Amino acid sequence: MKIYIFLLRISLGILFFYAGLTKILNPNWSASGYLKGAQTFSEFYNFLLQPAILPIINFINTWGLTLLGVSLLLGVAVRLSSRLGALLMLLYYIPILKFPYAGTNSFLVDQHIIYIISLLLLGSAKAGRFWGLEKWCSSLPICSKYPKLRELLG
């Protein structure tokens, strides 16, 4: 079982790291096109298009994906990053949902739902402890001093 959780963690880590890195390296990339096409809660997603807010959304998007990938690849803070990643994927899912269709080729469930479930599984399984750095990180003196940090990390 551990090997499958490890493989899922690494696979998703590569996927998210690459998705974030390609956005960071592309100076023309912006979330505006995705936000403009929102089918559900379009008022909220249009609000995010404001010139003062969009750069923040772009930053959260690019670095959120990249750091989620790094966290999964290294097996560090997987509980925290998987929860935040699941939230990010939910924010990706909602704009393409035109109930009961998610995008053009899916009925309720698309890849974002699979990512959400997979990330929540990794977080609840403490996946960073399987051939990752999480066990080592949770044994650091700072984690002894702040037990909540140890819970958050692993």
Secondary structure, 3 states (H helix, E strand, C coil): CHHHHHHHHHHHHHHHHHHHHHHHHCCCCCCHHHHHCCCCCHHHHHHCCCCCCHHHHHHHHHHHHHHHHHHHHHCCCHHHHHHHHHHHHHHHHHHHEECCEECCCCECCCHHHHHHHHHHHHHHCCHHHCCCCHHHHHCCHHHHHCHHHHHHHC
